[in-house]
Amino acid sequence: MIGSDGRDESVPTYRRGMKQLSQQETRGMHILHIIRDSRQVKALQERQGQLRLAWILLIASMLVYMIWMGTLTVLRYETFTATAFDLGNLDQVIWNTIHGRPFALTNQGVDWYGPPTRLGFHVEPILLPLSLLYLFHADPRILLIFQTIVLALGAIPVFLLTRKHIPEWPLLAGVMSMAYLCMPALMGLNLFDFHPLSLATPLLLCAVLALDNRRYGWFLLCCVLAACCKEEVPLAVAMLGVLVIWKYRMPRLGVLMFIVGAFWTLFAFAVIMPHFNYPGALKNNYWYRYVAFGSSPGAAVVNILLHPWLLFALLALFVTLDRFYYLLGIFRSTGFLALLAPEWLLPALPSFAINLLSSDALLYSGVYHYNAIIISFVMIAAIHGTRRFIRLWQRLRGEEPTDSRLIVNEQSSHPVKNRVMLWLTYEYTLRDMYLAMVTRLESQHISFAPVGATVTRTTQAFTPVVRVLSPRVSTTKRIYKGQQENLLEHIEPFTSATSVARLQWFVCLWIVGMFLLNWIVLLPEVNVFLPTHPLGSREQHIQHLLNMIPPDASVSASQNINPHVSERQYITVFPAITYSTSKNNSNTVQYIIVDMQDIFPEDQVDVTNELNQLVKSGQFRNLARAEGVILLVRNDT
């Protein structure tokens, strides 16, 4: 509109309208910022609340575990349920060590005629510092309580590793800690006497935590201490070195760990144990479990190298339901999430092989100390597997993961679903892993030629097998890809409706449900270690008999009595009544104490006849008896 003065009056009106619109947009943006900020504040408050709850779960579960397991282990000892193997013999070794006789051991049965030193069948340097626990007072209960506390403290690195790798899910850290403490494998490890190997579980967890936080001094210290726990642990440290090269891109440190760890294990088996063993004696008291591979470790290696095709036939013998249930129990405690990051199970492979290839069912029962190393890396793999699952969920929702290093290369041109399929089918072959590792090592001027030649020869040896299996593998792979595509299509509505924040609750409930189910399933196995009754008059009467034995006398004691008299220089496990101080030296014990209620029913007649024969021969006489426990003393004592 043109005014009387010839000016266009619509311009100011337009400007006023634009100004009002701008003010409205500003107010709208301000309101949006307020809403967004309020949502962020609310989300932050919710995360802080979850974090507080996670810390409460951690502390409460650790305290409950310490009190509960500590009470059970001590009660198990006080009610004469603990055994000579291994509480009794380790108690004697630690007692002898603090008294100036490192690793001295006579606490052996009739099935082991080794030297009077533990180094003849296990290499556990950690026993030297552990002997300081007996500096002021010697008591096996100190070992049991110490083991319980150390295992409970392993929940802390589990918590911190979960917080570091999955910070967006604070509550999960507490749930993972509970899953660790509720593992039947950990409970069995804790309840079944005392083993230095049990200390490797929290030490390996702390080692990975230190490595993640670039505390290399603490990392190496934890690795060394863990390796000192038993002769096979350095092999796990060596395999951890492979992950240091692969995941952390530190080839020098990884190669050093691999070489030192492998050499340590080889030196223990090939030098230390044979050196402390008697000439002509059984070189490895445990090889009977693997005799299917050869009469000795050396024979097994020769058989596998000369007849590699026999390895497949032998392995087929070990594919049994019991072993399958064992693996189910191991992975069920973390809801099978460890299987989503299988590379983190690499350090546990030697322990898995030791257990699964054994003919002794105790090794794959899932509740003995043979799982100490496995527990650590199953928990670590579960943490990384959960992280990988979160990133996968974000991709399925079309969101950009905050950190996709563990899925695929971000430079890939695949669409989201193709990248998910690539991750799900694990198309990273061993050859790709090998070439990547060689490249990293050569970039650090580390020669890999000898190993490369060995790998080439091994590959050529298995080429005919690969040619036969390749078509079947390709067909299986195509079927698997088709099934995965169908799966992705079916779960797409659920992924679209469930945010990552909401998914945390489903995952936490899944883990809790799985470890509770696992606990129920394996409870009968764990019940074997539990005390059968509270303290009563029987224990008092047995203790009265034990008080009749001088502290410096040599003793032969039955399995359950043995840990109560093992703090002396000379002791054996009945029916062995002699001990040796050198190869050609044999001495008869001064006292024999046997609990007939601990003897198997089918053996009670033989044991009774043996005790009567010792009395009739005039070598021993009855000193006292109570509650089915018989105490004999040598006549010349």
MISE-123044 format. One record per residue (C-alpha): x, y, z. Coordinates in steps of 0.02 Angstrom, whole numbers, padded with zeros to 5 digits, always signed. Layout:
<atoms>
XYZ;...
</atoms>
This chain:
<atoms>
+00000+00000+00000;+00062+00176-00050;+00036+00314+00080;-00004+00500+00051;+00181+00538+00058;+00216+00411-00078;+00300+00281+00038;+00259+00097+00038;+00174+00064+00205;+00181-00126+00182;+00370-00131+00214;+00362-00085+00400;+00217-00204+00420;+00319-00342+00339;+00468-00302+00449;+00361-00302+00605;+00289-00470+00554;+00462-00541+00523;+00521-00473+00691;+00373-00551+00780;+00404-00715+00688;+00587-00708+00737;+00541-00677+00918;+00420-00822+00913;+00554-00935+00838;+00676-00877+00970;+00551-00914+01107;+00515-01083+01025;+00700-01124+01013;+00721-01070+01193;+00579-01183+01246;+00656-01326+01146;+00824-01296+01230;+00739-01296+01400;+00650-01459+01358;+00810-01536+01292;+00910-01477+01441;+00778-01542+01560;+00781-01710+01472;+00970-01714+01482;+00964-01668+01666;+00834-01803+01695;+00938-01931+01599;+01093-01879+01696;+01001-01895+01861;+00935-02065+01809;+01111-02123+01765;+01179-02058+01929;+01041-02151+02021;+01082-02310+01925;+01267-02288+01963;+01231-02270+02149;+01124-02427+02140;+01265-02517+02048;+01390-02471+02185;+01267-02531+02317;+01247-02696+02224;+01436-02716+02212;+01471-02681+02396;+01321-02778+02460;+01356-02931+02352;+01540-02931+02401;+01498-02922+02586;+01365-03057+02573;+01486-03167+02475;+01628-03144+02600;+01518-03180+02751;+01423-03323+02672;+01568-03412+02586;+01689-03376+02728;+01569-03454+02852;+01541-03607+02742;+01726-03639+02709;+01773-03622+02892;+01626-03730+02947;+01676-03858+02816;+01849-03866+02895;+01787-03870+03075;+01664-04011+03039;+01803-04118+02963;+01740-04105+02784;+01897-04024+02710;+02023-04145+02635;+02208-04183+02629;+02207-04145+02443;+02228-04001+02436;+02206-03908+02600;+02312-04029+02701;+02463-04035+02587;+02462-03848+02551;+02447-03811+02736;+02602-03918+02766;+02698-03836+02622;+02661-03660+02685;+02701-03709+02865;+02866-03788+02811;+02909-03637+02703;+02887-03512+02844;+02996-03627+02952;+03141-03622+02829;+03100-03776+02723;+03030-03702+02560;+02905-03813+02469;+02942-03963+02583;+02801-04091+02570;+02781-04267+02637;+02590-04262+02640;+02565-04389+02502;+02461-04544+02475;+02502-04720+02418;+02467-04670+02237;+02607-04542+02234;+02787-04592+02267;+02866-04426+02228;+03001-04327+02317;+02970-04234+02481;+02942-04069+02390;+02791-03993+02302;+02903-03937+02160;+02903-04117+02100;+02727-04101+02033;+02676-03916+02038;+02772-03753+02014;+02690-03620+02124;+02814-03484+02176;+02668-03384+02248;+02679-03500+02400;+02834-03405+02457;+02745-03239+02491;+02589-03334+02547;+02690-03413+02687;+02694-03241+02770;+02512-03271+02817;+02580-03396+02944;+02709-03276+03015;+02617-03248+03178;+02494-03392+03183;+02476-03549+03077;+02300-03608+03043;+02219-03675+02882;+02070-03563+02916;+02182-03414+02877;+02207-03484+02702;+02021-03514+02680;+01971-03339+02735;+02110-03260+02632;+02054-03355+02477;+01873-03301+02504;+01920-03117+02522;+02033-03118+02368;+01902-03202+02259;+01769-03080+02318;+01883-02933+02275;+01884-02996+02096;+01711-02916+02079;+01794-02744+02085;+01891-02760+01920;+01735-02837+01841;+01636-02684+01896;+01767-02559+01836;+01793-02646+01669;+01606-02642+01638;+01598-02457+01684;+01743-02418+01567;+01678-02511+01415;+01490-02485+01440;+01475-02316+01527;+01301-02285+01456;+01233-02430+01560;+01285-02393+01740;+01174-02526+01819;+01253-02664+01714;+01416-02648+01810;+01332-02702+01971;+01240-02844+01883;+01402-02907+01804;+01485-02908+01974;+01341-03010+02044;+01354-03130+01897;+01538-03155+01937;+01508-03187+02122;+01363-03306+02086;+01458-03415+01962;+01450-03597+02023;+01627-03616+01956;+01686-03478+02073;+01590-03548+02222;+01661-03722+02193;+01835-03648+02177;+01809-03559+02342;+01729-03702+02439;+01843-03844+02386;+01989-03821+02505;+02129-03700+02460;+02225-03685+02296;+02354-03554+02245;+02277-03562+02071;+02121-03476+02139;+02222-03316+02162;+02249-03309+01973;+02065-03269+01945;+02065-03092+02020;+02246-03062+01968;+02207-03089+01784;+02054-02977+01798;+02162-02842+01877;+02293-02865+01741;+02168-02829+01602;+02099-02681+01700;+02274-02609+01720;+02308-02636+01534;+02147-02546+01488;+02200-02398+01594;+02379-02399+01526;+02454-02441+01696;+02586-02553+01620;+02686-02576+01780;+02534-02640+01873;+02487-02744+01721;+02655-02834+01719;+02653-02857+01908;+02481-02939+01901;+02537-03050+01757;+02693-03106+01851;+02596-03141+02011;+02464-03237+01914;+02599-03339+01825;+02671-03384+01996;+02507-03468+02047;+02531-03626+01943;+02632-03690+01797;+02493-03676+01665;+02449-03494+01704;+02601-03424+01610;+02527-03504+01454;+02369-03400+01479;+02480-03247+01501;+02566-03292+01337;+02398-03300+01247;+02351-03135+01328;+02506-03068+01240;+02424-03111+01074;+02277-03000+01123;+02399-02862+01173;+02466-02868+00994;+02296-02885+00912;+02182-02774+01017;+02300-02650+01098;+02424-02637+00954;+02578-02655+01064;+02680-02787+00972;+02839-02772+01076;+02748-02799+01241;+02640-02936+01166;+02787-03032+01093;+02881-03016+01258;+02732-03086+01353;+02709-03228+01230;+02891-03281+01234;+02913-03267+01422;+02746-03350+01461;+02773-03497+01343;+02953-03519+01403;+02898-03513+01586;+02772-03654+01561;+02895-03757+01458;+03033-03731+01586;+02917-03784+01728;+02864-03946+01642;+03028-03991+01558;+03157-03935+01687;+03092-03893+01862;+02974-04038+01894;+03090-04172+01820;+03237-04098+01917;+03149-04113+02085;+03077-04283+02044;+03163-04447+02083;+03256-04527+01935;+03145-04660+01861;+02990-04596+01951;+02830-04544+01863;+02875-04380+01777;+02699-04313+01771;+02577-04376+01900;+02428-04312+01798;+02464-04375+01622;+02350-04525+01647;+02208-04406+01603;+02277-04383+01427;+02352-04554+01391;+02240-04570+01237;+02358-04449+01148;+02516-04543+01197;+02606-04624+01341;+02691-04459+01386;+02680-04275+01337;+02826-04299+01217;+02745-04452+01138;+02582-04355+01117;+02671-04215+01023;+02758-04342+00910;+02595-04433+00875;+02505-04272+00828;+02647-04213+00715;+02671-04380+00627;+02487-04427+00618;+02388-04264+00617;+02233-04348+00546;+02220-04453+00704;+02192-04293+00801;+02017-04276+00728;+01975-04455+00776;+02037-04427+00953;+01943-04263+00969;+01783-04351+00917;+01800-04461+01071;+01788-04307+01181;+01627-04239+01104;+01509-04296+01242;+01353-04228+01326;+01445-04205+01490;+01571-04090+01408;+01432-03998+01317;+01340-03970+01482;+01504-03910+01557;+01519-03775+01424;+01337-03728+01447;+01367-03703+01632;+01522-03597+01605;+01439-03478+01481;+01264-03477+01555;+01321-03376+01707;+01340-03223+01596;+01191-03257+01485;+01304-03324+01345;+01358-03145+01307;+01540-03202+01313;+01511-03293+01148;+01485-03124+01062;+01669-03082+01093;+01755-03251+01070;+01926-03175+01040;+01934-03128+01225;+01923-03313+01267;+02091-03343+01182;+02192-03342+01346;+02071-03471+01417;+02095-03593+01272;+02237-03691+01357;+02129-03715+01512;+01980-03766+01405;+02092-03893+01317;+02160-03960+01482;+01983-03985+01548;+01892-04045+01392;+02027-04166+01332;+02043-04248+01502;+01974-04420+01540;+01944-04365+01721;+01764-04304+01738;+01810-04189+01882;+01899-04072+01763;+01741-04038+01662;+01618-04045+01806;+01618-03854+01810;+01639-03831+01998;+01820-03870+02039;+01975-03761+02039;+02018-03809+01861;+01912-03663+01799;+02008-03523+01886;+02083-03451+01726;+01923-03480+01627;+01817-03379+01749;+01922-03222+01722;+01912-03220+01533;+01731-03275+01523;+01689-03119+01624;+01800-03009+01515;+01725-03084+01356;+01550-03057+01426;+01586-02872+01454;+01652-02849+01277;+01513-02958+01208;+01382-02847+01290;+01468-02694+01220;+01466-02772+01048;+01282-02815+01068;+01241-02634+01110;+01331-02572+00954;+01240-02702+00851;+01074-02645+00923;+01114-02465+00880;+01151-02513+00700;+00990-02612+00687;+00898-02455+00743;+00990-02352+00613;+01087-02257+00747;+01271-02220+00739;+01367-02316+00873;+01472-02210+00989;+01616-02331+00967;+01612-02464+00832;+01790-02527+00843;+01733-02699+00895;+01610-02721+00751;+01680-02675+00580;+01791-02547+00499;+01704-02380+00484;+01778-02358+00310;+01673-02502+00247;+01550-02457+00110;+01424-02590+00163;+01251-02532+00214;+01203-02552+00395;+01125-02724+00378;+01268-02789+00271;+01391-02730+00403;+01289-02817+00536;+01290-02975+00432;+01479-02960+00411;+01498-02948+00599;+01378-03091+00634;+01461-03212+00514;+01639-03177+00580;+01718-03165+00409;+01886-03128+00484;+01986-03283+00444;+02137-03345+00538;+02242-03300+00388;+02182-03119+00397;+02222-03114+00582;+02394-03189+00550;+02434-03065+00410;+02376-02918+00515;+02485-02974+00659;+02636-02999+00545;+02612-02824+00473;+02608-02746+00646;+02761-02843+00703;+02861-02801+00547;+02817-02617+00569;+02908-02629+00735;+03057-02714+00649;+03018-02883+00728;+03056-03031+00615;+02917-03157+00593;+02997-03261+00456;+03027-03423+00556;+02849-03426+00620;+02786-03384+00447;+02877-03533+00373;+02803-03647+00506;+02628-03580+00472;+02653-03608+00285;+02708-03789+00310;+02562-03822+00427;+02441-03744+00303;+02509-03853+00162;+02489-04009+00270;+02305-03974+00297;+02269-03919+00117;+02188-04086+00065;+02071-04079+00215;+02025-03899+00174;+01987-03945-00007;+01866-04080+00048;+01780-03971+00178;+01773-03808+00078;+01614-03846-00023;+01522-03901+00134;+01581-03748+00229;+01524-03633+00087;+01352-03713+00085;+01336-03700+00273;+01390-03519+00263;+01256-03476+00135;+01122-03560+00240;+01183-03469+00394;+01178-03301+00304;+01001-03333+00246;+00947-03377+00423;+01029-03219+00490;+00939-03111+00362;+00772-03189+00412;+00814-03160+00595;+00853-02976+00564;+00687-02953+00475;+00589-03033+00617;+00671-02934+00757;+00666-02766+00667;+00498-02714+00746;+00567-02752+00920;+00728-02657+00890;+00632-02507+00825;+00521-02502+00980;+00661-02529+01108;+00787-02392+01136;+00964-02429+01193;+00927-02353+01364;+00776-02466+01386;+00874-02615+01321;+00984-02607+01476;+00842-02672+01584;+00810-02820+01469;+00995-02866+01467;+01011-02850+01656;+00857-02958+01683;+00925-03084+01558;+01093-03097+01648;+01011-03110+01820;+00892-03244+01757;+01033-03343+01677;+01151-03342+01826;+01007-03389+01942;+00959-03531+01825;+01140-03587+01816;+01153-03582+02004;+00998-03692+02020;+01057-03816+01887;+01231-03837+01961;+01180-03827+02144;+01189-04018+02164;+01371-04011+02106;+01413-03872+02229;+01321-03959+02371;+01457-04091+02374;+01573-03963+02454;+01451-03896+02584;+01464-03944+02768;+01335-04076+02811;+01300-04025+02991;+01339-03889+03120;+01473-03906+03252;+01428-04032+03387;+01494-04153+03515;+01576-04264+03384;+01695-04127+03333;+01739-04096+03516;+01780-04280+03544;+01887-04288+03388;+01979-04131+03441;+02015-04215+03609;+02101-04357+03515;+02201-04234+03410;+02263-04148+03567;+02344-04314+03618;+02463-04304+03468;+02624-04205+03504;+02651-04060+03382;+02820-04127+03325;+02766-04309+03299;+02751-04388+03127;+02573-04436+03083;+02472-04535+02956;+02294-04467+02949;+02140-04506+02847;+02082-04381+02716;+01965-04277+02825;+02074-04278+02982;+02233-04236+02886;+02211-04045+02872;+02195-04035+03062;+02368-04111+03094;+02462-04053+02939;+02564-03915+03021;+02713-04025+03056;+02869-04079+02964;+02815-04258+02927;+02639-04316+02887;+02561-04437+02762;+02386-04481+02704;+02323-04648+02769;+02342-04790+02716;+02521-04731+02683;+02614-04748+02849;+02791-04708+02790;+02871-04547+02730;+03036-04513+02644;+03167-04379+02667;+03271-04441+02519;+03252-04570+02381;+03324-04717+02479;+03256-04665+02648;+03091-04724+02722;+03024-04690+02896;+02871-04756+02986;+02756-04628+03065;+02732-04621+03253;+02543-04596+03256;+02398-04656+03148;+02226-04575+03160;+02083-04635+03051;+01901-04580+03042;+01805-04737+02995;+01651-04633+02951;+01751-04550+02813;+01799-04717+02735;+01693-04779+02589;+01577-04920+02646;+01653-05042+02523;+01827-05006+02595;+01786-05010+02781;+01819-05197+02802;+01990-05183+02720;+02037-05031+02824;+01982-05116+02985;+02085-05270+02941;+02236-05162+02902;+02225-05071+03069;+02203-05236+03162;+02354-05308+03073;+02461-05160+03126;+02410-05190+03307;+02433-05380+03297;+02607-05358+03223;+02659-05267+03380;+02712-05114+03282;+02568-05006+03344;+02447-05008+03490;+02276-04931+03520;+02290-04765+03610;+02111-04702+03605;+01951-04699+03502;+01794-04593+03497;+01650-04562+03375;+01718-04691+03252;+01892-04613+03253;+02037-04730+03296;+02205-04667+03361;+02356-04784+03358;+02531-04750+03423;+02693-04838+03376;+02753-04949+03518;+02928-04875+03525;+02862-04696+03539;
</atoms>
